Amino acid sequence: MTSISVDLHKYGYTSKGASVVMYRNKLLRAHQGFFTDNWLGGLYASSGMLGTKSGGSIASAWAVLRYLGDNGYTTLTKQAREACVQLADHIAQHPHLILRAYPDSTLICFGAADPTALNVFAVADELRTRGWYVDRQSPPDSLHCTVNAIHHDKINEFIADLDATINVVLHTHLSGDIGSYGNLE
């Protein structure tokens, strides 16, 4: 590995705009700089192509990191993982769903056990009407969830809506009314 990047707005729980890139050594870091003399001010150098940017997002990230500390992040990580495991276990036992892989962290990908009987993209459409947004991926057609600590107290509600949504999609398919779900084959 030569570098690692971290977007602090995801599991750092900070506002967007603050990211970290760490390099294995200074030689690798030397290649990130942006240099140009193609402007009237002479030579311009910056640590990245964005050039000068506000320190607000960095200050915000620093404040959140300091506020939460090790104990706060440990608690948030535990809550996110518990919610993820609960969802993964539900999906693994669901007769109409298949878990693509048991999650090692807090990302879940799942699809239809029988794609000819259940269109998972129709499930995503129906979940959206209930206020849930899940990413779509393919091939194969799958839904992807990034489970966060905020989901800890909401995972039961999501699971109930997921089950209800699957019933709606299956009923719609069985009745022959494909409505907004398009081709279910």
DAFENTA-V353402 format. One line per field, one symbol per residue. ss: DSSP state (H for helix, E for strand, - for the rest). burial: # if it has 9 or more other ideal C-beta (glycine too) atoms within 8 Angstrom, else .. A space follows every 50 residues. Layout:
# DAFENTA-V353402
ss: ???
burial: ???
This chain:
# DAFENTA-V353402
ss: --EEEEE-----------EEEEE--HHHH----EEE-------EEE---- -----HHHHHHHHHHHHHHHHHHHHHHHHHHHHHHHHHHHHHH---EEE- ------EEEEEE-------HHHHHHHHHH-----EEE----EEEEE--HH H---HHHHHHHHHHHHHHHHHHHH----HHH----
burial: ..#..#.##..#.#..##..#.#....#...###.........#.#.... ......##.##..##..#...##.###.##########.##..#.##.#. ..#..########.#.############.#...#.#....#####.###. ##.##..##.######.###.##....#..#....
